[in-house]
Amino acid sequence: MDKKQDFYEDVYAVVANIPEGRVTTYGAIARYLGAVRSSRLVGWVMNNAHSLPTPIPAHRVVNRNGFLTGKMHFATPTTMEEKLRAEGLVIDNDQILHFNEVLWDPSIEMEKLL
């Protein structure tokens, strides 16, 4: 497997662990994977997530301010919000309210899973 494919798989592995009702950011994933300056690359990887044979909760990855910046990459522009609302998150104007309360930081949380 090449480096690019390894990075994609690593991103998907992190995203697969985000619990229902929680979200993380592109930057938090990048930091956890040791690629601090690769938030945009994580976003690109997430855009490709819809083609995976096994679905991952891509709707749980948002920007650093809790905005649903990836919403246009779902089946409809409201799918991401609908999925998050179904998990109990409160969203106003494409932004998660009480963002810090639902933020899941893989640098902390993944250690608990090991």
C-alpha positions, -999 to 999 in steps of 0.1 A, spaced: 0 0 0 14 34 -8 17 64 16 -14 81 2 -36 50 6 -22 45 42 -32 80 51 -67 75 37 -70 43 57 -57 60 89 -83 88 85 -111 63 80 -100 43 110 -102 75 132 -136 85 118 -150 50 124 -144 55 161 -162 88 166 -192 79 188 -228 88 180 -237 123 192 -201 135 190 -180 153 163 -144 160 155 -126 183 132 -104 179 101 -76 195 120 -80 172 151 -77 142 128 -47 156 111 -30 164 144 -37 129 157 -21 114 126 10 135 129 2 156 99 -6 189 116 -7 209 84 -30 185 65 -65 195 75 -74 201 39 -61 167 30 -83 152 56 -112 170 41 -103 156 7 -102 121 22 -136 126 37 -150 137 3 -140 102 -9 -156 84 21 -189 80 3 -174 55 -21 -163 31 7 -178 -3 7 -183 -1 45 -199 32 55 -182 54 81 -198 83 100 -184 111 78 -212 134 89 -194 136 123 -164 155 108 -168 193 108 -146 224 106 -127 238 136 -156 261 144 -183 234 142 -196 244 108 -210 217 85 -185 226 57 -187 191 41 -225 191 37 -224 195 -1 -207 161 -4 -237 142 9 -267 129 -10 -285 162 -3 -274 195 12 -294 187 43 -283 150 49 -254 159 71 -275 181 94 -303 155 95 -279 128 106 -264 150 133 -298 161 146 -309 125 147 -279 119 171 -291 147 194 -269 176 182 -283 211 180 -275 230 148 -283 265 138 -274 281 105 -251 251 96 -232 254 129 -232 230 158 -243 247 190 -224 238 222 -197 226 200 -170 223 227 -194 200 246 -197 175 218 -161 178 204 -144 144 203 -106 148 202 -89 117 188 -56 126 205 -74 121 238 -101 96 230 -82 72 209 -58 66 237 -88 54 259 -97 29 232 -62 12 232 
